[in-house]
Amino acid sequence: MVPVDPEGEGPSIFMVHGADGGIDYARSVARYLPGRFRVWGVRMDGYDGAPPPTRTIPELASKYVEELLDTGPEGGMVIVGYSIGGTLAFEMVRQLESAGHEVALLALIDSRFPPRPEDKGATPAVAALPRSPHPPLKRLWRRWFSLPIKRSVTNICVRTGRRLPRFWGIRTRYFWRMLAASRDAYRPEPVAATMLVLAAEGTSKTHEKTWMSLASGQGEVVEIPTDHLDMIREPYVQELSHVLHQTVVSTLEHGTRDGARV
């Protein structure tokens, strides 16, 4: 848990890392949230230390839930996850609810749903920027030199408990591969918390058929008119933060009227 803006007197918002393991997006979103909230970033286990061995989504979520509860959240909890961190956020909410804790809102920022047999061949509901193919010489360099070196360095660090280096994107690559494999093996179950999905442009229908099918309570999909990567950057992060803020306020007010412990 990394304090982003922990001085607010209102509910706690916990923002779970994406594939790179960091919480830069949490700081970008928090910049446009009113000061009444206490904002925490959930950074990847091993981000600044020895890389963890491969862990499942429930194992990582359990560790994060333990640290989350140590912050003493009051006035309701809001769990947010960006990209692959949305799957972690979802499992955190499931574990919190199983332990008897109230979660006011689960917000997923363009998170791809774990693959199902019926989704085989379908386009993932994540509209990332298109990438141009690498030229032939660069492809050869990556295949025969850079990728083998990255794998060797990563294996040495994991085996010896050394910190993953940041150059060449080695740390991000390791986190992404571990999280992607864990997500693909994860089978989510329904949650009771109100759910908000902030979707990239053109992906709302897919999110409605997947994540929204697991929302036992209220739920909504809101499209941000840009792609997966730019929605947490200027200027689109302002709209994203505004939608998140309005939904949190509405959910808390509704819960208070209904006598819920939020």
TORVEX-149642 format. One record per residue: x, y, z of N, C-alpha, C in turn; residue number from 1. Coordinates in steps of 0.05 Angstrom, whole numbers, plus 5000, padded with zeros to 4 digits. Layout:
% TORVEX-149642
   nc1   nc2   nc3  cac1  cac2  cac3   cc1   cc2   cc3  resi
     X     Y     Z     X     Y     Z     X     Y     Z   NUM
...
END
This chain:
% TORVEX-149642
   nc1   nc2   nc3  cac1  cac2  cac3   cc1   cc2   cc3  resi
  5017  4976  5000  5000  5000  5000  5018  5025  5000     1
  5013  5042  4981  5028  5067  4979  5009  5091  4982     2
  5013  5108  5002  4995  5131  5005  4997  5150  4981     3
  4975  5156  4968  4974  5175  4946  4963  5201  4956     4
  4941  5200  4970  4929  5223  4983  4913  5213  5007     5
  4927  5206  5029  4914  5193  5052  4902  5212  5073     6
  4902  5238  5067  4894  5257  5087  4864  5263  5087     7
  4849  5253  5068  4820  5259  5067  4805  5247  5090     8
  4781  5257  5095  4765  5248  5117  4743  5229  5108     9
  4740  5226  5081  4719  5209  5071  4728  5180  5067    10
  4714  5166  5049  4719  5138  5045  4747  5134  5032    11
  4757  5109  5035  4783  5102  5024  4780  5091  4996    12
  4796  5100  4978  4797  5090  4950  4824  5076  4946    13
  4823  5050  4939  4847  5035  4935  4849  5029  4905    14
  4871  5038  4893  4875  5036  4864  4897  5015  4858    15
  4889  4993  4846  4907  4970  4841  4923  4974  4816    16
  4948  4967  4817  4967  4970  4795  4958  4955  4770    17
  4970  4964  4747  4966  4951  4722  4989  4932  4717    18
  4994  4925  4691  5015  4905  4684  5043  4914  4691    19
  5048  4940  4693  5075  4948  4699  5081  4947  4729    20
  5061  4942  4745  5065  4940  4774  5064  4966  4789    21
  5065  4989  4775  5067  5015  4788  5040  5028  4791    22
  5039  5051  4804  5014  5065  4810  5014  5094  4799    23
  5028  5099  4777  5028  5125  4765  5000  5134  4757    24
  4984  5115  4747  4957  5121  4739  4941  5130  4763    25
  4946  5119  4787  4931  5126  4811  4936  5155  4818    26
  4961  5164  4814  4967  5192  4820  4953  5210  4799    27
  4952  5202  4774  4938  5218  4754  4909  5220  4759    28
  4896  5198  4767  4867  5199  4773  4862  5215  4798    29
  4878  5211  4819  4874  5225  4845  4877  5255  4842    30
  4892  5264  4822  4896  5293  4819  4869  5307  4814    31
  4850  5293  4803  4824  5305  4796  4801  5296  4814    32
  4808  5282  4836  4788  5274  4855  4788  5295  4878    33
  4765  5303  4888  4764  5321  4911  4778  5310  4935    34
  4788  5328  4952  4804  5320  4975  4789  5305  4997    35
  4763  5301  4994  4749  5287  5015  4756  5257  5017    36
  4768  5246  4996  4775  5218  4995  4803  5212  5005    37
  4807  5189  5016  4833  5179  5023  4841  5159  5001    38
  4863  5166  4986  4870  5150  4963  4896  5135  4969    39
  4895  5109  4963  4918  5092  4966  4924  5078  4940    40
  4950  5074  4934  4958  5058  4911  4966  5031  4919    41
  4957  5011  4905  4965  4983  4911  4987  4975  4890    42
  5011  4975  4899  5034  4970  4881  5041  4940  4881    43
  5052  4931  4859  5058  4903  4855  5077  4893  4876    44
  5071  4870  4887  5089  4857  4906  5116  4851  4891    45
  5138  4861  4902  5164  4858  4889  5171  4881  4871    46
  5156  4902  4870  5161  4925  4853  5188  4938  4859    47
  5194  4941  4885  5220  4953  4893  5238  4934  4908    48
  5233  4908  4904  5249  4888  4918  5252  4863  4902    49
  5257  4841  4915  5260  4816  4902  5234  4808  4888    50
  5235  4799  4863  5211  4792  4848  5198  4768  4861    51
  5171  4768  4862  5158  4745  4874  5157  4721  4854    52
  5155  4697  4864  5151  4675  4846  5123  4677  4834    53
  5117  4661  4814  5091  4662  4801  5069  4658  4822    54
  5050  4675  4823  5029  4674  4842  5002  4675  4828    55
  4982  4663  4839  4955  4664  4827  4942  4690  4835    56
  4920  4696  4821  4904  4720  4827  4894  4719  4856    57
  4882  4697  4865  4873  4696  4894  4896  4700  4914    58
  4920  4690  4908  4942  4693  4927  4951  4722  4929    59
  4954  4735  4906  4961  4763  4906  4940  4780  4919    60
  4914  4775  4912  4892  4790  4924  4891  4787  4954    61
  4897  4763  4964  4896  4758  4993  4917  4775  5007    62
  4941  4777  4995  4962  4794  5007  4954  4823  5007    63
  4942  4832  4985  4934  4860  4983  4911  4866  5002    64
  4893  4848  5006  4870  4852  5024  4881  4855  5053    65
  4900  4839  5060  4912  4840  5087  4924  4868  5092    66
  4939  4878  5072  4951  4904  5075  4930  4926  5074    67
  4910  4922  5058  4888  4942  5056  4874  4946  5083    68
  4868  4924  5097  4855  4925  5122  4873  4938  5144    69
  4899  4936  5140  4917  4948  5160  4916  4978  5159    70
  4906  4990  5137  4904  5019  5135  4880  5030  5151    71
  4863  5012  5161  4840  5021  5177  4820  5036  5161    72
  4810  5026  5138  4791  5041  5122  4765  5047  5137    73
  4755  5071  5133  4730  5079  5146  4712  5092  5126    74
  4686  5091  5131  4667  5105  5114  4663  5093  5087    75
  4667  5067  5085  4663  5054  5059  4689  5049  5044    76
  4690  5029  5027  4714  5024  5012  4708  5024  4982    77
  4726  5035  4966  4723  5035  4937  4749  5022  4926    78
  4745  5000  4911  4768  4986  4899  4768  4991  4869    79
  4791  5001  4859  4794  5007  4831  4817  4991  4819    80
  4813  4981  4795  4835  4966  4782  4837  4975  4753    81
  4862  4980  4744  4866  4988  4716  4877  4964  4700    82
  4866  4959  4677  4876  4939  4659  4876  4912  4673    83
  4899  4898  4673  4900  4872  4685  4896  4873  4715    84
  4900  4897  4727  4895  4900  4756  4866  4899  4763    85
  4848  4901  4742  4820  4899  4748  4812  4871  4757    86
  4826  4850  4747  4821  4823  4756  4829  4820  4786    87
  4851  4832  4793  4860  4832  4821  4840  4847  4839    88
  4831  4870  4829  4811  4886  4844  4786  4870  4849    89
  4777  4856  4828  4753  4840  4829  4755  4818  4851    90
  4778  4804  4851  4782  4783  4871  4785  4794  4899    91
  4797  4818  4901  4799  4831  4927  4771  4836  4939    92
  4753  4846  4922  4726  4851  4931  4712  4825  4939    93
  4716  4804  4923  4704  4779  4930  4713  4769  4957    94
  4739  4771  4962  4750  4762  4988  4741  4779  5011    95
  4739  4806  5006  4730  4824  5027  4701  4818  5034    96
  4684  4813  5014  4656  4807  5019  4653  4780  5033    97
  4670  4760  5026  4669  4734  5039  4676  4736  5068    98
  4693  4756  5075  4701  4760  5103  4681  4778  5118    99
  4660  4787  5105  4640  4803  5118  4644  4833  5117   100
  4662  4842  5100  4667  4871  5097  4650  4883  5075   101
  4641  4908  5079  4625  4921  5059  4643  4936  5039   102
  4638  4932  5014  4652  4947  4993  4632  4964  4978   103
  4636  4990  4979  4616  5008  4967  4616  5006  4936   104
  4640  5005  4925  4641  5005  4895  4666  4990  4886   105
  4662  4975  4864  4684  4963  4849  4685  4976  4822   106
  4708  4989  4816  4710  5003  4790  4733  4990  4774   107
  4726  4981  4750  4746  4969  4732  4751  4987  4709   108
  4777  4994  4705  4784  5012  4683  4794  4995  4660   109
  4776  4990  4641  4782  4975  4616  4798  4950  4622   110
  4787  4932  4638  4800  4907  4645  4790  4884  4628   111
  4808  4870  4616  4800  4847  4600  4790  4824  4617   112
  4767  4813  4610  4755  4791  4625  4772  4765  4620   113
  4776  4749  4641  4790  4724  4637  4778  4707  4615   114
  4794  4696  4597  4783  4682  4574  4765  4658  4581   115
  4743  4655  4566  4725  4633  4569  4724  4617  4543   116
  4715  4592  4545  4714  4576  4520  4697  4589  4499   117
  4675  4602  4507  4657  4614  4487  4669  4639  4474   118
  4691  4650  4486  4703  4674  4475  4726  4668  4455   119
  4731  4643  4450  4753  4635  4432  4749  4648  4405   120
  4770  4662  4396  4769  4675  4370  4757  4703  4370   121
  4746  4711  4393  4734  4738  4395  4756  4759  4401   122
  4751  4783  4393  4770  4805  4398  4768  4813  4427   123
  4790  4814  4442  4789  4823  4470  4778  4851  4473   124
  4764  4855  4495  4751  4881  4500  4771  4901  4511   125
  4793  4905  4498  4813  4924  4506  4824  4937  4480   126
  4818  4963  4477  4825  4977  4452  4852  4991  4455   127
  4874  4976  4455  4900  4988  4458  4908  5001  4431   128
  4928  5018  4433  4938  5030  4408  4949  5009  4389   129
  4944  5011  4364  4956  4991  4345  4986  4995  4343   130
  5000  4973  4340  5029  4974  4338  5037  4966  4310   131
  5056  4981  4299  5066  4974  4272  5086  4952  4276   132
  5088  4934  4256  5107  4911  4258  5136  4921  4258   133
  5153  4907  4273  5181  4914  4274  5195  4907  4247   134
  5214  4923  4239  5229  4916  4214  5244  4890  4218   135
  5251  4876  4196  5264  4849  4198  5288  4848  4216   136
  5307  4868  4214  5331  4866  4230  5324  4869  4260   137
  5304  4885  4267  5297  4888  4295  5283  4862  4305   138
  5268  4849  4288  5256  4824  4296  5277  4803  4302   139
  5297  4802  4285  5319  4783  4289  5334  4789  4315   140
  5339  4815  4320  5353  4823  4344  5337  4814  4369   141
  5310  4819  4368  5294  4812  4391  5293  4782  4395   142
  5291  4767  4373  5288  4738  4376  5314  4724  4385   143
  5337  4732  4374  5361  4718  4380  5379  4730  4401   144
  5374  4756  4409  5391  4769  4428  5376  4780  4452   145
  5359  4800  4447  5347  4814  4470  5329  4796  4487   146
  5311  4781  4474  5293  4764  4490  5307  4742  4506   147
  5327  4728  4494  5342  4709  4510  5356  4722  4534   148
  5368  4745  4529  5382  4759  4551  5362  4767  4573   149
  5339  4777  4565  5318  4785  4585  5309  4760  4601   150
  5305  4738  4588  5296  4714  4602  5318  4705  4622   151
  5343  4706  4613  5365  4697  4631  5367  4715  4655   152
  5366  4741  4651  5368  4760  4673  5345  4756  4693   153
  5321  4753  4682  5297  4749  4699  5300  4723  4715   154
  5308  4701  4702  5311  4676  4716  5331  4677  4739   155
  5353  4691  4734  5374  4695  4755  5363  4710  4779   156
  5348  4732  4773  5337  4749  4794  5317  4733  4811   157
  5299  4719  4798  5279  4703  4812  5292  4681  4829   158
  5312  4668  4817  5325  4646  4831  5341  4656  4855   159
  5354  4679  4853  5372  4689  4874  5359  4709  4892   160
  5335  4718  4885  5321  4738  4902  5331  4766  4898   161
  5344  4771  4876  5354  4798  4870  5332  4815  4858   162
  5336  4841  4860  5316  4860  4849  5317  4859  4818   163
  5293  4859  4806  5291  4860  4777  5301  4887  4766   164
  5318  4887  4746  5327  4913  4735  5304  4926  4719   165
  5306  4953  4717  5286  4968  4702  5293  4972  4673   166
  5318  4968  4665  5325  4973  4637  5313  4951  4620   167
  5308  4958  4594  5298  4940  4574  5269  4930  4581   168
  5257  4943  4600  5230  4934  4607  5228  4907  4620   169
  5251  4897  4632  5252  4870  4643  5231  4866  4665   170
  5230  4886  4683  5211  4883  4706  5182  4883  4696   171
  5175  4901  4678  5148  4902  4668  5141  4876  4653   172
  5160  4866  4638  5156  4841  4623  5150  4818  4642   173
  5165  4816  4664  5161  4794  4682  5133  4797  4696   174
  5127  4821  4705  5101  4825  4718  5078  4818  4699   175
  5081  4828  4674  5059  4823  4654  5055  4793  4649   176
  5077  4779  4645  5074  4750  4639  5062  4735  4663   177
  5071  4742  4687  5060  4729  4710  5031  4735  4714   178
  5023  4760  4712  4996  4768  4716  4977  4758  4694   179
  4987  4758  4669  4971  4748  4647  4965  4718  4650   180
  4985  4703  4658  4980  4674  4662  4961  4669  4685   181
  4964  4685  4706  4946  4682  4730  4918  4690  4723   182
  4915  4712  4708  4888  4720  4700  4875  4700  4682   183
  4889  4689  4663  4877  4670  4645  4867  4644  4659   184
  4879  4638  4682  4871  4615  4698  4850  4621  4718   185
  4843  4646  4721  4824  4655  4742  4795  4652  4732   186
  4778  4644  4750  4749  4641  4744  4734  4658  4764   187
  4726  4682  4756  4712  4700  4775  4684  4691  4782   188
  4675  4698  4806  4648  4692  4816  4634  4718  4822   189
  4607  4718  4822  4592  4743  4826  4600  4757  4852   190
  4598  4784  4852  4602  4800  4876  4578  4817  4880   191
  4575  4826  4905  4551  4842  4912  4555  4872  4909   192
  4580  4881  4908  4586  4909  4907  4575  4921  4881   193
  4568  4947  4883  4561  4962  4858  4586  4962  4840   194
  4582  4958  4814  4604  4956  4796  4603  4978  4775   195
  4626  4990  4770  4629  5010  4749  4651  5001  4730   196
  4646  4999  4704  4666  4992  4685  4671  5017  4667   197
  4695  5027  4668  4703  5049  4651  4716  5037  4626   198
  4702  5038  4604  4711  5023  4580  4723  5041  4559   199
  4742  5029  4544  4753  5043  4521  4732  5045  4499   200
  4735  5063  4482  4715  5068  4461  4710  5043  4444   201
  4684  5036  4441  4676  5013  4425  4677  4987  4439   202
  4681  4986  4465  4684  4960  4479  4662  4956  4500   203
  4643  4974  4502  4623  4972  4524  4606  4947  4522   204
  4598  4939  4498  4580  4916  4496  4594  4890  4506   205
  4620  4888  4500  4634  4864  4510  4636  4864  4540   206
  4641  4887  4552  4642  4889  4581  4615  4883  4594   207
  4594  4892  4581  4567  4886  4592  4561  4856  4592   208
  4572  4842  4572  4567  4813  4571  4585  4797  4590   209
  4606  4809  4599  4625  4794  4616  4625  4804  4645   210
  4638  4826  4651  4639  4835  4679  4611  4841  4690   211
  4594  4854  4674  4568  4861  4685  4551  4837  4691   212
  4557  4814  4679  4541  4790  4685  4547  4779  4713   213
  4568  4790  4725  4575  4781  4752  4568  4801  4774   214
  4554  4823  4766  4547  4843  4785  4520  4836  4797   215
  4520  4826  4822  4495  4820  4836  4480  4845  4843   216
  4494  4867  4848  4481  4892  4854  4478  4909  4829   217
  4479  4935  4833  4477  4954  4811  4503  4954  4795   218
  4501  4961  4770  4525  4963  4753  4521  4981  4730   219
  4543  4991  4719  4542  5010  4696  4568  5009  4681   220
  4566  5010  4654  4589  5013  4637  4589  5041  4625   221
  4611  5055  4628  4613  5082  4616  4638  5082  4598   222
  4633  5090  4573  4655  5092  4554  4670  5118  4556   223
  4696  5116  4555  4713  5140  4553  4722  5141  4524   224
  4718  5164  4510  4722  5165  4481  4752  5165  4473   225
  4766  5143  4480  4794  5140  4472  4801  5111  4475   226
  4827  5105  4473  4835  5077  4474  4845  5069  4502   227
  4853  5044  4505  4860  5032  4530  4883  5047  4544   228
  4903  5056  4528  4926  5069  4540  4922  5098  4546   229
  4908  5112  4529  4905  5141  4532  4884  5149  4553   230
  4867  5130  4561  4846  5138  4580  4856  5145  4608   231
  4881  5137  4614  4893  5146  4640  4913  5168  4636   232
  4912  5181  4612  4930  5203  4606  4913  5228  4601   233
  4927  5251  4602  4914  5276  4595  4906  5276  4566   234
  4883  5287  4559  4863  5300  4577  4841  5281  4586   235
  4842  5255  4577  4820  5237  4582  4817  5229  4611   236
  4840  5229  4625  4839  5221  4653  4821  5240  4669   237
  4817  5264  4660  4800  5283  4674  4771  5273  4673   238
  4762  5264  4649  4735  5254  4647  4732  5228  4662   239
  4752  5211  4661  4751  5185  4676  4749  5191  4706   240
  4764  5209  4716  4763  5216  4745  4736  5228  4752   241
  4725  5244  4735  4699  5256  4740  4677  5235  4742   242
  4677  5216  4723  4657  5194  4724  4661  5178  4750   243
  4686  5171  4757  4691  5156  4781  4681  5171  4806   244
  4687  5197  4807  4678  5213  4830  4648  5213  4832   245
  4634  5219  4810  4605  5220  4811  4593  5194  4819   246
  4604  5171  4810  4593  5145  4817  4598  5139  4846   247
  4622  5146  4856  4627  5141  4885  4608  5156  4902   248
  4604  5182  4896  4586  5198  4912  4558  5188  4911   249
  4548  5181  4887  4521  5170  4884  4518  5144  4899   250
  4538  5126  4897  4536  5101  4911  4535  5104  4941   251
  4552  5121  4952  4553  5126  4980  4527  5138  4990   252
  4516  5157  4976  4491  5170  4984  4469  5150  4983   253
  4468  5133  4963  4447  5112  4961  4450  5092  4984   254
  4475  5085  4990  4479  5066  5012  4471  5077  5039   255
  4476  5103  5043  4469  5116  5068  4438  5117  5071   256
  4424  5123  5049  4395  5123  5051  4383  5096  5057   257
  4396  5075  5046  4387  5048  5050  4396  5036  5076   258
  4412  5051  5091  4422  5041  5117  4445  5022  5115   259
  4459  5022  5092  4482  5004  5088  4505  5016  5104   260
  4524  4998  5111  4547  5007  5126  4569  5016  5107   261
  4565  5039  5095  4584  5051  5077  4590  5079  5084   262
END
